[in-house]
Amino acid sequence: MATASADHILIVDDDPDICTLVSRFFEKNGFRVSVVPDGKGLWNMLDQASVDLIVLDLMLPDEDGLVLCRNLRATSDLPVIILSARGEDVDRIIGLEMGADDYLPKPFHPRELLARVRSVLRRTRSTMQPEKTARTHNSNEENIAYHFAGWRLDVPTRQLYTPQEEKVFLSGSEFALLRIFLNYPNQVLTREQLLEYSASKESETYDRTIDMQVSRLRRRLREDSRTPELIKTVRGLGYVLSARVEKVGDHT
């Protein structure tokens, strides 16, 4: 039975049978569940209540789920798992590129969705811990700002600024990943190291999560994915932040 402190899952799907099945199963497993049938219901719910994770169907009556996912990711770091009867690889890749944290084709077993929800929540929360992800050892680190290639990352506010001083939204996982790169500039970091430093490694199933997060971070940094200048791919090894980094306010 769910308690008031239980994780709140929002299901956005217009199929009443799926919503009933999933909500009952999740409630039996200790989650609070809300159900809305469309994008309008999604935004209304987010205005009214705190949500921990969104399960989002792609085929909605009023708005395409991919568009909703993209708009969510532009304004929030809430984890999103996409459901879709379209199980082709191209749809899965597009969904992940739009910012989804996972993708599950229909039909599915509620137990598999439950496992994915728990896994995404664990992974998301671990990457939201800056003291873990940055491997800091001094409280002064929390008062610093990183300057690199004209960009600035302010740690206390978690705000990224362009060379033109425009604010750029970063999700929790994007902030964590960028801070890892900024703490190890001009060093090749393997996917294994990035997973270890972010304290988010779970299984081989999610090893490619880093590639997805790097792709998103490059977009935030306005990089051309074909010829990135800041976060470069080192074939067969991993990634490297190719920039001089200055820590302002670091007195260690």
Secondary structure, 3 states (H helix, E strand, C coil): CCCCCCCEEEEECCCHHHHHHHHHHHHHCCCEEEEECCHHHHHHHHHHCCCCEEEEECCCCCCCHHHHHHHHHHHCCCCEEEEECCCCHHHHHHHHHCCCCEEEECCCCHHHHHHHHHHHHHHHHHHCCHHHHCCCCCHHHHHCEEEECCEEEECCCCEEECCCCCEECCCHHHHHHHHHHHHCCCCCEEHHHHHHHCCCCCCHHHCCHHHHHHHHHHHHCCCCCCCCCCEEEECCCEEEECCCEEEECCCC
